[in-house]
Amino acid sequence: DAIDFSDNEIRKLDGFPLLRRLKTLLMNNNRICRIGESLEQALPSLTELILTNNNIAELGELDPLATIKSLTYLSILRNPVTNKKHYRLYVIHKVPQVRVLDFQKVKLKERQEAEKMFKGKRGAQLAKDIARRTKTFNPGAGLPTDKKKAGPSPGDVEAIKTAIANATTLAEVERLKGLLQAGQIPGRERKSGPSEDAEEEMEEDPVPNGS
């Protein structure tokens, strides 16, 4: 099951009732700057979370996602946090179950780099330092008063083209086009089995951006 809460004024990802069957949650174009704790209790089957074009600013705000063990697809594109140093490696370290981050597959090399960076006492302290976040939450504080919907970036367009090119059925192509027309970014890789993914990670073949 999927729920689309895109294009609203939501500021915190929280307050869900128990939704055992929910697998896809689309939260594009909101004002989200906080993620609630214990989301896995309400969304135990969530595999795909799209947070494109929100207001998440600190790496530490992403920590609650670590408890959602079923989460494999995550997009945080066009959030201020993506400009943080070590952003991608931090997310890979903190949420290791994610296989596709910002429509790019997490490679074995990246996992090894993340493990090396955050290993031991020094690594733990580094993770703590770069994850430091504000302790208080003032709704609307520091948020733009007129947040415009952002169109697809050049990278997003390439991701969309790749997704459509990789579609194997007419129905899948039509679904991707429908998502694009609705303002979504259907750029993630076509899902494959665990064994296939493991082989791809071990081979470390270069993957075009957006796949």
N, CA, C and O of each residue as an XYZ file, in Angstrom:
844
protein
N       0.830     -1.191      0.000
C       0.000      0.000      0.000
C       0.871      1.251      0.000
O       2.013      1.226      0.460
N       0.323      2.337     -0.518
C       1.058      3.600     -0.587
C       0.158      4.753     -0.159
O      -1.054      4.727     -0.371
N       0.775      5.767      0.447
C       0.064      6.993      0.817
C       0.871      8.176      0.307
O       2.091      8.220      0.469
N       0.187      9.138     -0.312
C       0.839     10.323     -0.865
C       0.378     11.564     -0.101
O      -0.768     11.995     -0.231
N       1.284     12.131      0.695
C       1.012     13.368      1.428
C       1.799     14.539      0.839
O       2.080     15.513      1.536
N       2.151     14.445     -0.436
C       2.940     15.495     -1.069
C       2.155     16.796     -1.167
O       0.924     16.806     -1.151
N       2.912     17.910     -1.271
C       2.325     19.235     -1.518
C       1.385     19.675     -0.405
O       0.270     20.126     -0.668
N       1.832     19.542      0.831
C       1.063     20.025      1.975
C       1.946     20.948      2.816
O       2.959     21.450      2.330
N       1.569     21.169      4.056
C       2.329     22.048      4.952
C       2.845     21.266      6.166
O       3.042     21.837      7.238
N       3.058     19.974      5.993
C       3.487     19.112      7.094
C       4.894     19.484      7.539
O       5.790     19.649      6.711
N       5.085     19.617      8.861
C       6.380     20.045      9.392
C       7.093     18.975     10.206
O       8.292     19.085     10.463
N       6.370     17.951     10.608
C       7.009     16.859     11.348
C       6.448     15.527     10.877
O       5.235     15.363     10.748
N       7.336     14.585     10.623
C       6.925     13.256     10.195
C       6.631     12.438     11.444
O       7.531     11.870     12.062
N       5.348     12.391     11.803
C       4.979     11.787     13.079
C       3.463     11.635     13.125
O       2.751     12.090     12.231
N       2.984     10.984     14.187
C       1.551     10.930     14.450
C       0.773      9.935     13.619
O      -0.432     10.106     13.438
N       1.420      8.901     13.105
C       0.718      7.916     12.294
C       0.044      6.866     13.174
O       0.603      6.462     14.194
N      -1.148      6.423     12.788
C      -1.743      5.261     13.462
C      -1.017      4.009     12.974
O      -0.159      4.097     12.095
N      -1.341      2.879     13.517
C      -0.714      1.634     13.085
C      -1.165      1.299     11.664
O      -2.351      1.086     11.409
N      -0.201      1.257     10.747
C      -0.477      0.952      9.339
C       0.432     -0.202      8.920
O       1.510      0.012      8.364
N      -0.006     -1.396      9.187
C       0.840     -2.570      8.968
C       1.168     -2.807      7.497
O       2.233     -3.338      7.182
N       0.271     -2.422      6.597
C       0.450     -2.740      5.181
C       1.136     -1.626      4.398
O       1.464     -1.812      3.226
N       1.354     -0.485      5.016
C       1.930      0.645      4.287
C       3.395      0.371      3.936
O       4.214      0.100      4.815
N       3.709      0.444      2.653
C       5.080      0.215      2.196
C       5.719      1.459      1.589
O       6.937      1.622      1.648
N       4.906      2.336      1.007
C       5.438      3.531      0.347
C       4.795      4.776      0.922
O       3.570      4.871      1.003
N       5.629      5.741      1.325
C       5.145      7.002      1.885
C       5.799      8.150      1.124
O       7.015      8.331      1.170
N       4.970      8.921      0.425
C       5.446     10.049     -0.379
C       5.171     11.346      0.367
O       4.018     11.680      0.640
N       6.231     12.073      0.695
C       6.109     13.314      1.474
C       6.796     14.484      0.763
O       7.315     15.386      1.419
N       6.802     14.474     -0.561
C       7.453     15.542     -1.319
C       6.825     16.903     -1.046
O       5.640     17.001     -0.726
N       7.635     17.952     -1.177
C       7.124     19.330     -1.177
C       6.302     19.670      0.059
O       5.195     20.196     -0.045
N       6.851     19.367      1.224
C       6.253     19.790      2.483
C       7.242     20.716      3.196
O       8.113     21.306      2.556
N       7.110     20.843      4.515
C       8.035     21.668      5.291
C       8.666     20.858      6.424
O       9.021     21.403      7.470
N       8.795     19.583      6.205
C       9.274     18.678      7.248
C      10.694     19.038      7.679
O      11.605     19.128      6.856
N      10.863     19.240      8.975
C      12.199     19.498      9.526
C      12.498     18.576     10.705
O      13.607     18.604     11.240
N      11.534     17.764     11.118
C      11.722     16.814     12.211
C      11.115     15.463     11.829
O      10.121     15.396     11.106
N      11.725     14.403     12.323
C      11.211     13.051     12.132
C      10.966     12.453     13.507
O      11.868     12.422     14.345
N       9.763     11.984     13.738
C       9.388     11.471     15.042
C      10.108     10.179     15.410
O      10.570      9.438     14.542
N      10.192      9.927     16.700
C      10.788      8.692     17.202
C       9.795      7.534     17.066
O       8.583      7.739     17.003
N      10.330      6.331     17.023
C       9.532      5.093     17.046
C       8.547      4.982     15.883
O       7.455      4.437     16.047
N       8.923      5.495     14.711
C       8.051      5.361     13.544
C       7.829      3.900     13.174
O       6.794      3.544     12.611
N       8.808      3.059     13.496
C       8.693      1.647     13.128
C       7.513      0.971     13.817
O       7.023     -0.051     13.335
N       7.052      1.523     14.934
C       5.909      0.932     15.628
C       4.609      1.173     14.871
O       3.697      0.348     14.904
N       4.535      2.312     14.190
C       3.332      2.631     13.422
C       3.434      2.157     11.975
O       2.429      1.827     11.345
N       4.674      2.127     11.454
C       4.882      1.776     10.044
C       5.873      0.610      9.942
O       6.978      0.784      9.428
N       5.492     -0.564     10.421
C       6.438     -1.686     10.505
C       6.857     -2.269      9.164
O       7.841     -3.006      9.100
N       6.130     -1.958      8.082
C       6.449     -2.537      6.774
C       6.957     -1.506      5.774
O       7.089     -1.812      4.589
N       7.243     -0.299      6.230
C       7.647      0.773      5.320
C       8.965      0.432      4.623
O       9.973      0.171      5.280
N       8.949      0.436      3.296
C      10.162      0.155      2.523
C      10.647      1.366      1.738
O      11.831      1.454      1.415
N       9.758      2.294      1.427
C      10.131      3.441      0.595
C       9.627      4.737      1.227
O       8.433      4.887      1.488
N      10.545      5.668      1.469
C      10.204      6.964      2.053
C      10.806      8.062      1.186
O      12.025      8.147      1.035
N       9.947      8.900      0.618
C      10.388      9.975     -0.266
C      10.153     11.312      0.431
O       9.013     11.741      0.610
N      11.248     11.960      0.819
C      11.197     13.237      1.542
C      11.778     14.373      0.701
O      12.288     15.351      1.248
N      11.704     14.250     -0.604
C      12.281     15.249     -1.504
C      11.657     16.625     -1.287
O      10.441     16.759     -1.156
N      12.521     17.650     -1.254
C      12.090     19.047     -1.143
C      11.358     19.335      0.164
O      10.182     19.697      0.176
N      12.091     19.164      1.262
C      11.594     19.533      2.584
C      12.640     20.396      3.285
O      13.511     20.960      2.623
N      12.571     20.509      4.607
C      13.436     21.433      5.347
C      14.333     20.750      6.379
O      14.749     21.388      7.346
N      14.635     19.481      6.192
C      15.527     18.788      7.120
C      16.927     19.381      6.991
O      17.505     19.393      5.904
N      17.465     19.871      8.103
C      18.718     20.629      8.049
C      19.886     19.962      8.760
O      21.038     20.248      8.437
N      19.621     19.084      9.718
C      20.690     18.478     10.511
C      20.725     16.962     10.313
O      19.683     16.313     10.225
N      21.922     16.414     10.243
C      22.065     14.973     10.064
C      21.411     14.188     11.194
O      20.847     13.117     10.966
N      21.486     14.718     12.408
C      20.891     14.038     13.550
C      19.394     13.858     13.439
O      18.822     12.969     14.071
N      18.751     14.704     12.631
C      17.302     14.576     12.464
C      16.930     13.298     11.717
O      15.778     12.868     11.754
N      17.898     12.697     11.044
C      17.631     11.477     10.286
C      17.786     10.214     11.129
O      17.418      9.125     10.687
N      18.323     10.351     12.327
C      18.597      9.184     13.171
C      17.383      8.293     13.434
O      17.533      7.071     13.457
N      16.176      8.857     13.637
C      15.026      7.986     13.906
C      14.734      6.981     12.795
O      14.069      5.975     13.040
N      15.219      7.234     11.580
C      14.972      6.306     10.480
C      15.716      4.990     10.672
O      15.367      3.985     10.053
N      16.726      4.988     11.516
C      17.525      3.779     11.735
C      16.698      2.627     12.286
O      17.032      1.462     12.071
N      15.628      2.943     12.990
C      14.828      1.888     13.623
C      13.832      1.241     12.661
O      13.218      0.227     12.993
N      13.672      1.824     11.470
C      12.752      1.245     10.479
C      13.539      0.225      9.663
O      14.075      0.554      8.606
N      13.607     -0.987     10.142
C      14.481     -2.001      9.560
C      14.063     -2.428      8.161
O      14.873     -2.991      7.424
N      12.822     -2.173      7.780
C      12.346     -2.548      6.451
C      12.650     -1.487      5.399
O      12.432     -1.722      4.210
N      13.149     -0.326      5.813
C      13.362      0.800      4.898
C      14.545      0.532      3.968
O      15.676      0.371      4.425
N      14.278      0.486      2.662
C      15.352      0.225      1.697
C      15.503      1.323      0.655
O      16.569      1.449      0.051
N      14.469      2.117      0.429
C      14.530      3.217     -0.537
C      14.260      4.529      0.191
O      13.231      4.683      0.850
N      15.198      5.476      0.066
C      15.079      6.743      0.789
C      15.545      7.889     -0.098
O      16.617      7.821     -0.699
N      14.739      8.939     -0.177
C      15.154     10.153     -0.890
C      15.045     11.352      0.038
O      13.999     11.604      0.636
N      16.163     12.096      0.148
C      16.192     13.320      0.941
C      16.680     14.473      0.052
O      17.156     15.493      0.549
N      16.556     14.296     -1.247
C      17.000     15.325     -2.183
C      16.350     16.673     -1.876
O      15.217     16.732     -1.398
N      17.081     17.753     -2.157
C      16.590     19.124     -1.999
C      16.123     19.407     -0.572
O      15.115     20.077     -0.349
N      16.882     18.878      0.386
C      16.795     19.265      1.792
C      18.138     19.892      2.151
O      19.164     19.460      1.627
N      18.167     20.892      3.022
C      19.442     21.515      3.403
C      20.475     20.522      3.916
O      21.675     20.736      3.748
N      20.023     19.441      4.540
C      20.943     18.469      5.134
C      21.863     17.821      4.096
O      22.955     17.366      4.438
N      21.433     17.777      2.839
C      22.252     17.122      1.814
C      23.533     17.895      1.518
O      24.445     17.367      0.882
N      23.604     19.149      1.979
C      24.816     19.949      1.797
C      25.830     19.753      2.924
O      26.937     20.289      2.872
N      25.447     18.989      3.931
C      26.337     18.746      5.062
C      27.512     17.852      4.641
O      27.371     16.971      3.792
N      28.657     18.099      5.248
C      29.826     17.274      4.992
C      29.563     15.843      5.468
O      29.003     15.636      6.545
N      29.959     14.886      4.684
C      29.802     13.454      4.995
C      28.331     13.024      5.020
O      28.001     11.992      5.604
N      27.452     13.801      4.395
C      26.011     13.489      4.424
C      25.719     12.048      4.004
O      25.102     11.287      4.750
N      26.163     11.686      2.816
C      25.797     10.371      2.290
C      26.401      9.239      3.123
O      25.725      8.252      3.415
N      27.664      9.381      3.503
C      28.302      8.338      4.311
C      27.649      8.222      5.684
O      27.542      7.126      6.235
N      27.213      9.350      6.233
C      26.550      9.307      7.535
C      25.237      8.529      7.444
O      24.946      7.695      8.301
N      24.451      8.802      6.410
C      23.172      8.102      6.259
C      23.412      6.608      6.046
O      22.707      5.775      6.616
N      24.405      6.273      5.228
C      24.721      4.860      4.988
C      25.137      4.173      6.288
O      24.785      3.018      6.529
N      25.883      4.887      7.113
C      26.309      4.336      8.409
C      25.136      4.205      9.376
O      24.991      3.189     10.055
N      24.314      5.225      9.429
C      23.247      5.271     10.434
C      22.036      4.439     10.034
O      21.364      3.870     10.895
N      21.755      4.363      8.747
C      20.582      3.625      8.256
C      21.077      2.584      7.239
O      20.785      2.697      6.048
N      21.816      1.586      7.699
C      22.483      0.648      6.781
C      21.545     -0.210      5.951
O      21.960     -0.791      4.949
N      20.283     -0.295      6.359
C      19.345     -1.105      5.593
C      18.953     -0.453      4.271
O      18.418     -1.127      3.390
N      19.209      0.841      4.116
C      18.862      1.539      2.875
C      19.767      1.061      1.747
O      20.991      1.063      1.879
N      19.160      0.654      0.641
C      19.905      0.165     -0.517
C      19.966      1.190     -1.640
O      20.892      1.172     -2.451
N      18.985      2.081     -1.690
C      18.973      3.142     -2.702
C      18.743      4.465     -1.991
O      17.689      4.679     -1.392
N      19.730      5.353     -2.058
C      19.654      6.652     -1.390
C      19.672      7.755     -2.432
O      20.595      7.836     -3.242
N      18.651      8.604     -2.412
C      18.533      9.704     -3.375
C      18.621      9.188     -4.805
O      19.277      9.789     -5.656
N      17.950      8.062     -5.059
C      17.838      7.448     -6.377
C      19.175      6.945     -6.915
O      19.312      6.715     -8.117
N      20.153      6.774     -6.043
C      21.424      6.171     -6.422
C      21.687      4.966     -5.522
O      21.600      5.057     -4.297
N      22.007      3.853     -6.141
C      22.241      2.640     -5.362
C      23.448      2.811     -4.444
O      24.471      3.367     -4.842
N      23.315      2.328     -3.220
C      24.423      2.349     -2.265
C      25.401      1.242     -2.657
O      25.055      0.061     -2.656
N      26.615      1.640     -2.989
C      27.623      0.684     -3.440
C      28.403      0.100     -2.260
O      28.469      0.688     -1.181
N      28.983     -1.056     -2.496
C      29.791     -1.716     -1.472
C      30.947     -0.815     -1.032
O      31.284     -0.761      0.151
N      31.545     -0.116     -1.982
C      32.656      0.784     -1.664
C      32.223      1.869     -0.684
O      32.972      2.228      0.224
N      31.006      2.394     -0.872
C      30.496      3.425      0.033
C      30.286      2.859      1.431
O      30.585      3.516      2.428
N      29.774      1.646      1.495
C      29.570      1.018      2.809
C      30.907      0.839      3.530
O      31.004      1.049      4.739
N      31.918      0.455      2.783
C      33.238      0.269      3.378
C      33.816      1.597      3.857
O      34.435      1.662      4.919
N      33.613      2.662      3.068
C      34.090      3.990      3.460
C      33.375      4.471      4.719
O      33.994      5.042      5.617
N      32.061      4.233      4.775
C      31.288      4.650      5.944
C      31.733      3.891      7.189
O      31.862      4.468      8.268
N      31.964      2.593      7.026
C      32.409      1.777      8.168
C      33.761      2.261      8.683
O      33.982      2.347      9.891
N      34.657      2.573      7.757
C      35.983      3.046      8.138
C      35.911      4.399      8.838
O      36.595      4.630      9.836
N      35.076      5.294      8.304
C      34.982      6.649      8.852
C      34.432      6.662     10.274
O      34.898      7.432     11.113
N      33.443      5.816     10.547
C      32.759      5.865     11.840
C      33.136      4.695     12.759
O      32.402      4.362     13.688
N      34.282      4.085     12.485
C      34.723      2.940     13.270
C      35.436      3.382     14.547
O      36.133      4.396     14.557
N      35.258      2.620     15.618
C      35.975      2.872     16.863
C      35.501      4.103     17.614
O      34.482      4.702     17.272
N      36.256      4.472     18.644
C      35.870      5.598     19.493
C      35.891      6.917     18.731
O      34.998      7.751     18.879
N      36.929      7.090     17.910
C      37.010      8.330     17.139
C      35.845      8.446     16.165
O      35.254      9.513     16.000
N      35.532      7.330     15.526
C      34.421      7.332     14.584
C      33.102      7.623     15.269
O      32.270      8.366     14.749
N      32.916      7.033     16.444
C      31.686      7.268     17.203
C      31.569      8.731     17.609
O      30.483      9.309     17.574
N      32.695      9.325     17.995
C      32.685     10.734     18.380
C      32.414     11.622     17.171
O      31.702     12.621     17.278
N      32.982     11.261     16.021
C      32.737     12.021     14.796
C      31.260     11.987     14.436
O      30.669     13.011     14.093
N      30.664     10.791     14.517
C      29.239     10.660     14.217
C      28.411     11.519     15.164
O      27.440     12.156     14.757
N      28.808     11.526     16.424
C      28.092     12.325     17.421
C      28.217     13.811     17.129
O      27.250     14.564     17.250
N      29.426     14.228     16.742
C      29.667     15.647     16.484
C      28.890     16.150     15.270
O      28.257     17.204     15.331
N      28.935     15.408     14.178
C      28.286     15.899     12.963
C      26.776     15.709     13.005
O      26.050     16.297     12.204
N      26.299     14.879     13.950
C      24.856     14.667     14.068
C      24.206     15.631     15.041
O      22.987     15.630     15.212
N      25.033     16.460     15.684
C      24.488     17.361     16.704
C      23.353     18.191     16.125
O      23.475     18.764     15.042
N      22.270     18.248     16.846
C      21.107     18.990     16.358
C      20.530     19.848     17.460
O      20.867     19.688     18.633
N      19.667     20.750     17.078
C      19.036     21.626     18.058
C      18.151     20.810     18.978
O      17.565     19.814     18.554
N      18.048     21.220     20.225
C      17.299     20.459     21.225
C      15.830     20.852     21.291
O      15.013     20.109     21.836
N      15.493     22.002     20.746
C      14.108     22.458     20.821
C      13.498     22.502     19.444
O      14.198     22.630     18.439
N      12.195     22.395     19.409
C      11.468     22.428     18.143
C      10.405     23.512     18.203
O       9.397     23.377     18.896
N      10.648     24.585     17.468
C       9.670     25.659     17.371
C       9.003     25.575     16.010
O       9.640     25.863     14.997
N       7.727     25.183     15.963
C       7.063     25.019     14.677
C       7.191     26.273     13.822
O       6.833     27.374     14.241
N       7.705     26.081     12.631
C       7.811     27.190     11.696
C       9.067     28.004     11.849
O       9.335     28.865     11.011
N       9.854     27.772     12.885
C      11.044     28.586     13.113
C      12.056     28.363     12.007
O      12.409     27.229     11.687
N      12.514     29.455     11.430
C      13.545     29.392     10.413
C      13.077     28.857      9.082
O      13.897     28.597      8.202
N      11.774     28.685      8.909
C      11.268     28.155      7.663
C      10.866     29.281      6.730
O      10.404     30.326      7.188
N      11.034     29.090      5.431
C      10.610     30.125      4.492
C       9.106     30.274      4.518
O       8.381     29.293      4.682
N       8.642     31.485      4.358
C       7.204     31.726      4.417
C       6.516     31.373      3.116
O       5.300     31.182      3.088
N       7.278     31.283      2.038
C       6.680     30.959      0.751
C       7.527     29.908      0.058
O       8.272     30.214     -0.873
N       7.413     28.691      0.505
C       8.218     27.604     -0.053
C       7.592     27.158     -1.356
O       6.497     26.595     -1.364
N       8.272     27.402     -2.441
C       7.735     27.065     -3.750
C       8.035     25.609     -4.079
O       9.057     25.057     -3.669
N       7.132     25.010     -4.818
C       7.360     23.649     -5.267
C       8.508     23.654     -6.264
O       8.518     24.436     -7.214
N       9.454     22.790     -6.040
C      10.612     22.737     -6.922
C      10.392     21.684     -7.990
O       9.938     20.575     -7.706
N      10.723     22.048     -9.233
C      10.632     21.095    -10.313
C      11.818     20.155    -10.272
O      12.749     20.360     -9.493
N      11.793     19.126    -11.102
C      12.900     18.178    -11.116
C      14.212     18.852    -11.485
O      14.252     19.669    -12.405
N      15.277     18.521    -10.782
C      16.603     19.030    -11.108
C      17.137     18.230    -12.292
O      16.555     17.207    -12.651
N      18.251     18.682    -12.916
C      18.833     17.900    -14.011
C      19.117     16.457    -13.615
O      18.914     15.537    -14.407
N      19.594     16.263    -12.373
C      19.846     14.903    -11.914
C      18.568     14.087    -11.807
O      18.548     12.897    -12.120
N      17.485     14.751    -11.355
C      16.201     14.059    -11.248
C      15.684     13.659    -12.624
O      15.152     12.564    -12.805
N      15.848     14.566    -13.601
C      15.394     14.281    -14.962
C      16.115     13.055    -15.509
O      15.504     12.193    -16.141
N      17.429     12.986    -15.258
C      18.204     11.833    -15.707
C      17.724     10.561    -15.019
O      17.651      9.499    -15.637
N      17.393     10.681    -13.720
C      16.889      9.524    -12.978
C      15.565      9.046    -13.553
O      15.326      7.844    -13.662
N      14.706      9.992    -13.920
C      13.409      9.651    -14.500
C      13.600      8.924    -15.829
O      12.961      7.904    -16.089
N      14.493      9.464    -16.670
C      14.748      8.834    -17.967
C      15.264      7.408    -17.793
O      14.873      6.499    -18.525
N      16.142      7.230    -16.820
C      16.701      5.903    -16.564
C      15.621      4.934    -16.107
O      15.584      3.783    -16.542
N      14.741      5.408    -15.225
C      13.672      4.544    -14.718
C      12.751      4.100    -15.844
O      12.370      2.932    -15.915
N      12.391      5.038    -16.729
C      11.498      4.703    -17.846
C      12.206      3.757    -18.815
O      11.597      2.823    -19.337
N      13.499      4.007    -19.052
C      14.263      3.154    -19.962
C      14.377      1.730    -19.435
O      14.432      0.777    -20.212
N      14.413      1.588    -18.122
C      14.555      0.266    -17.509
C      13.222     -0.449    -17.310
O      13.193     -1.612    -16.908
N      12.124      0.241    -17.589
C      10.807     -0.373    -17.422
C      10.668     -1.554    -18.377
O      11.090     -1.476    -19.531
N      10.087     -2.633    -17.904
C       9.987     -3.854    -18.703
C       8.596     -4.086    -19.273
O       8.422     -4.937    -20.145
N       7.612     -3.351    -18.799
C       6.255     -3.516    -19.305
C       5.637     -2.163    -19.606
O       6.045     -1.141    -19.053
N       4.655     -2.169    -20.483
C       3.953     -0.934    -20.818
C       3.268     -0.357    -19.594
O       3.224      0.861    -19.417
N       2.729     -1.237    -18.742
C       2.051     -0.774    -17.531
C       3.015     -0.032    -16.619
O       2.655      0.975    -16.008
N       4.245     -0.535    -16.531
C       5.242      0.120    -15.681
C       5.617      1.483    -16.249
O       5.783      2.449    -15.504
N       5.753      1.556    -17.587
C       6.054      2.842    -18.227
C       4.949      3.847    -17.948
O       5.220      4.999    -17.610
N       3.706      3.413    -18.090
C       2.577      4.309    -17.842
C       2.537      4.756    -16.386
O       2.207      5.904    -16.091
N       2.878      3.836    -15.470
C       2.893      4.199    -14.047
C       3.949      5.266    -13.781
O       3.697      6.228    -13.056
N       5.123      5.096    -14.364
C       6.197      6.066    -14.177
C       5.820      7.419    -14.758
O       6.084      8.456    -14.149
N       5.204      7.411    -15.932
C       4.778      8.676    -16.541
C       3.718      9.359    -15.686
O       3.708     10.583    -15.549
N       2.820      8.548    -15.109
C       1.788      9.115    -14.244
C       2.382      9.771    -13.013
O       1.950     10.851    -12.612
N       3.379      9.118    -12.408
C       4.053      9.704    -11.250
C       4.756     10.998    -11.627
O       4.734     11.970    -10.873
N       5.383     11.004    -12.806
C       6.087     12.205    -13.263
C       5.117     13.360    -13.452
O       5.400     14.487    -13.044
N       3.977     13.084    -14.070
C       2.972     14.124    -14.276
C       2.424     14.640    -12.956
O       1.988     15.787    -12.865
N       2.446     13.785    -11.923
C       1.947     14.195    -10.609
C       3.005     14.922     -9.792
O       2.762     15.334     -8.658
N       4.194     15.074    -10.394
C       5.251     15.801     -9.694
C       6.173     14.915     -8.887
O       7.033     15.415     -8.161
N       6.007     13.591     -9.001
C       6.884     12.671     -8.288
C       8.131     12.426     -9.116
O       8.216     12.841    -10.272
N       9.110     11.741     -8.508
C      10.364     11.459     -9.202
C      10.592      9.960     -9.180
O      11.228      9.456     -8.255
N      10.098      9.234    -10.164
C      10.196      7.775    -10.159
C      11.545      7.296    -10.658
O      11.612      6.600    -11.671
N      12.636      7.656     -9.963
C      13.958      7.376    -10.493
C      14.682      6.203     -9.883
O      15.815      5.920    -10.272
N      14.072      5.508     -8.941
C      14.841      4.457     -8.284
C      14.949      3.237     -9.181
O      14.187      3.085    -10.137
N      15.879      2.390     -8.873
C      16.088      1.188     -9.663
C      14.908      0.244     -9.511
O      14.217      0.232     -8.493
N      14.699     -0.546    -10.558
C      13.697     -1.593    -10.467
C      14.128     -2.588     -9.412
O      15.283     -3.014     -9.380
N      13.200     -2.957     -8.551
C      13.535     -3.839     -7.438
C      13.982     -5.196     -7.954
O      13.446     -5.700     -8.942
N      14.956     -5.780     -7.291
C      15.432     -7.106     -7.636
C      15.593     -7.916     -6.365
O      15.498     -7.388     -5.257
N      15.835     -9.186     -6.536
C      15.933    -10.067     -5.384
C      17.188     -9.814     -4.587
O      18.138     -9.222     -5.098
N      17.209    -10.254     -3.335
C      18.366    -10.048     -2.464
C      19.651    -10.627     -3.040
O      20.710    -10.008     -2.932
N      19.571    -11.821     -3.660
C      20.780    -12.436     -4.187
C      21.339    -11.632     -5.338
O      22.554    -11.483     -5.469
N      20.446    -11.107     -6.183
C      20.890    -10.308     -7.319
C      21.558     -9.037     -6.848
O      22.596     -8.642     -7.380
N      20.968     -8.389     -5.848
C      21.537     -7.163     -5.302
C      22.899     -7.429     -4.692
O      23.823     -6.632     -4.856
N      23.028     -8.551     -3.986
C      24.290     -8.878     -3.339
C      25.381     -9.065     -4.376
O      26.514     -8.628     -4.179
N      25.029     -9.734     -5.511
C      26.013     -9.942     -6.558
C      26.456     -8.616     -7.156
O      27.640     -8.419     -7.429
N      25.498     -7.697     -7.363
C      25.825     -6.399     -7.933
C      26.740     -5.622     -7.004
O      27.675     -4.966     -7.463
N      26.481     -5.685     -5.697
C      27.312     -4.960     -4.753
C      28.728     -5.527     -4.733
O      29.697     -4.775     -4.637
N      28.850     -6.841     -4.823
C      30.165     -7.453     -4.768
C      30.965     -7.131     -6.018
O      32.183     -6.966     -5.956
N      30.273     -7.041     -7.170
C      30.975     -6.742     -8.411
C      31.440     -5.293     -8.461
O      32.444     -4.974     -9.099
N      30.692     -4.409     -7.774
C      31.001     -2.989     -7.746
C      31.091     -2.395     -9.146
O      31.939     -1.544     -9.415
N      30.213     -2.849    -10.032
C      30.183     -2.258    -11.358
C      29.698     -0.832    -11.260
O      28.837     -0.528    -10.434
N      30.241      0.064    -12.096
C      29.756      1.452    -12.063
C      28.311      1.519    -12.493
O      27.914      0.863    -13.457
N      27.515      2.310    -11.782
C      26.101      2.466    -12.081
C      25.864      3.905    -12.474
O      26.303      4.808    -11.761
N      25.180      4.158    -13.590
C      24.921      5.552    -13.998
C      24.164      6.284    -12.923
O      23.356      5.684    -12.214
N      24.409      7.571    -12.789
C      23.688      8.377    -11.806
C      22.207      8.257    -12.045
O      21.737      8.279    -13.182
N      21.466      8.128    -10.940
C      20.011      8.083    -11.027
C      19.480      6.691    -11.046
O      18.262      6.513    -11.038
N      20.355      5.646    -11.071
C      19.842      4.290    -11.072
C      19.806      3.739     -9.690
O      19.397      2.595     -9.493
